[in-house]
Amino acid sequence: MNRSNAGANLPTLRSHNAALVLDLLRVAGERGISRLELAERTGLTPQAVSKITARLRAEGLATEAGHRASTGGKPRTVLRLVPDAGHAVGLHLDRDELTVVLVDLAGTVVASRRTPLDFGAPAGEVVAVAAGEVGAVLGGPAADAVAGSPQPRSFPEPGAGPRTSAASAPGEGGAGGAAPVGDARTVLGIGVAVPGPLDHRGGVLHRVTGFPQWDGYPLQDALAARTGLPVVVDKDTNAAALGLALRADGPGDFAYLHLGTGLGAGLFLGGALHRGARTGAGEFGHQTVSLDGPLCSCGGRGCIEALCLAAVADGEVAEAARVLGTGAANLVGLLDIDRVVLGGRTVGADPDAYVRGVRAVIEERARRDGTGAAVPLVTTAGAGRPVAEGAAQLVLAPLFGRVGSGGGA
């Protein structure tokens, strides 16, 4: 994922090399991996691997996991990741509900919560609810207690004039601003997944489809100020695609298509998450498939999202799947990807019907174009909370050298 497995024996690349080793420990799981295997897979010298693993053990990130027989000489010592050495919060802000998870370094969910959310409420209220749920999932103060803690820096509602950044508003909210939520000693940060469009570098939302009032709101700074934790923001579909890529058995390009209260795509291309130059890649739902079609909430006509959601509202699952399949087939033809992954709560309500309908369109297109077998199609049904869990990986992935951010870091 946007990084080579080959290590380098240069002092300036020590963090890169440590990330390579740490990622191999993560992938190895409870079974663990020996220093010799680490050296073979990274291309680092045994001496470099020994220094790195010693440092990781001293920092509590790795530990011995027994011994394994070798082809000659004494048994090899096996090392494994210590999952509870660090945690990340994943937060999915959907249009009508909020999901929050706490995951360890291995990506295992150790706590989760879900609650209704009005994404159309004033931004400050939405951030307050999110901060309260973060506190609750960390086992810290409940929402009321968080709201009663020293007041965080104030961020204006969108359109209310110039913003004050977290770094330029000293003195408010008591000494040092808002106190950290809960026991954050092992919490590395909060990853937030929200509908786009947005700027993932600054964590600023743009005109979210159907909710233009969010345009210009500094969600990253606002939530960081209220919780006292580092925050990373990205589109919901990008977060899900990142999480799926980290769990994938092997390399390959894929598109994650998310059908819930909206429709979007996360693209994993060339070993990296593809965001585009302005975090605009993956606005899949607003491709026009009917020039004189119904009005979409984005202001356009005949968008695939509008057609698909209209069919869903009418209870016409087969038609919704056919429309989704048309868009999926367009994407396969445009990008020549290896597989398509369907997700979102609407797909989860009837995964077999959506797989059947989308696959039929993709296979028909492959026959017509003479491109051979159709690409594989799977769903995330039964895979937990892919968007929220992927949001947590926005925080964890860089620790393992898995930046995966094509089109800008």
WODATA-V442063 format. One record per pair of residues at least 24 apart in sequence whose C-alpha atoms are under 7 Angstrom apart, sorted by the first residue. I is the first residue (numbers start at 1). J is the second residue. D is the distance in whole Angstrom. If there is no record, write none. Layout:
i:j:d
I:J:D
I:J:D
This chain:
i:j:d
1:271:4
1:272:5
1:402:6
1:404:5
2:271:5
2:272:5
2:402:7
2:403:7
2:404:5
3:401:7
3:402:7
5:41:7
5:42:5
6:42:5
6:43:5
7:42:5
7:43:5
7:44:5
8:44:6
9:44:7
16:401:7
18:52:6
19:399:6
19:400:5
19:401:5
20:400:6
20:401:6
22:400:6
23:400:5
25:80:5
25:81:5
26:81:6
26:106:6
29:80:7
29:81:7
30:80:6
32:65:6
32:78:6
32:79:5
32:80:4
33:78:5
33:79:5
33:80:6
34:76:6
34:77:6
34:78:4
34:79:6
60:85:6
61:85:6
85:186:7
86:186:5
86:187:6
86:188:7
87:186:6
87:187:5
87:188:6
88:187:5
88:188:5
88:189:5
88:190:6
88:392:5
88:395:6
88:396:7
89:189:6
89:190:5
89:191:6
89:392:5
90:190:6
90:191:5
90:192:6
90:388:5
90:389:6
90:391:5
90:392:4
91:191:6
91:192:5
91:193:6
91:388:5
91:391:6
92:192:6
92:193:5
92:194:6
92:387:6
92:388:5
93:193:6
93:194:5
94:194:6
94:195:7
95:119:5
95:261:7
99:388:6
100:133:7
100:134:7
100:388:6
101:137:7
101:388:6
101:389:7
102:137:7
103:392:7
111:137:6
112:137:6
113:137:7
120:211:6
123:157:6
127:223:6
131:223:7
131:226:7
131:227:6
135:181:5
135:182:5
138:182:6
138:183:7
139:182:6
140:181:6
140:182:4
140:183:6
141:181:7
141:182:6
150:174:6
150:178:6
151:178:6
152:177:6
152:178:5
152:225:6
152:226:5
153:177:7
153:225:6
155:222:6
157:217:7
158:213:6
158:214:6
158:215:6
158:216:6
158:217:5
165:221:7
166:221:6
166:225:7
178:225:6
178:226:6
178:227:6
178:228:6
179:227:7
179:228:6
180:227:5
180:228:4
180:229:6
181:227:5
181:228:7
189:229:5
189:230:5
189:231:6
189:395:6
190:229:7
190:230:6
190:231:5
190:232:6
190:392:7
190:395:7
191:231:6
191:232:5
191:233:6
191:391:5
191:392:5
191:394:6
191:395:6
192:232:6
192:233:5
192:234:6
192:391:6
193:233:6
193:234:5
193:235:5
193:236:4
193:239:6
193:387:7
193:388:7
193:391:6
194:234:7
194:235:5
194:236:5
195:235:5
195:236:6
196:235:5
197:280:6
198:279:6
199:278:7
199:279:6
200:233:6
200:234:5
200:279:6
203:232:7
203:233:5
209:297:6
209:298:5
210:297:5
210:298:7
232:394:7
232:395:7
236:387:6
237:264:6
237:265:5
237:266:5
238:266:5
239:387:6
239:390:5
239:391:5
239:394:7
240:386:5
240:387:4
240:390:5
241:266:5
241:267:7
241:268:7
242:273:7
242:390:6
243:386:7
243:389:7
243:390:4
243:393:6
252:338:6
253:337:5
253:338:5
253:339:7
254:337:5
254:338:6
254:339:5
254:340:6
255:339:7
255:340:5
255:341:6
256:340:6
256:341:5
256:342:6
257:341:6
257:342:5
257:343:6
258:342:6
258:343:5
258:344:5
259:343:6
259:344:5
259:345:7
259:346:6
259:347:6
260:344:5
260:345:5
260:346:5
262:305:7
263:305:6
272:404:4
272:405:6
272:406:5
273:404:5
273:405:5
273:406:5
274:405:6
274:406:4
274:407:6
275:405:7
275:406:6
275:407:5
276:406:7
276:407:4
277:407:5
277:408:6
318:353:7
318:357:6
321:354:5
321:357:5
321:358:5
322:357:5
322:358:6
322:361:7
324:358:6
325:357:7
325:358:4
325:359:7
325:361:5
325:362:6
326:361:6
329:361:7
329:362:5
329:365:7
338:375:6
339:375:5
339:376:5
339:377:6
340:376:6
340:377:5
340:378:7
341:377:6
341:378:5
341:379:5
342:378:6
342:379:4
342:380:6
343:379:6
343:380:5
343:381:7
348:381:5
351:379:7
351:381:7
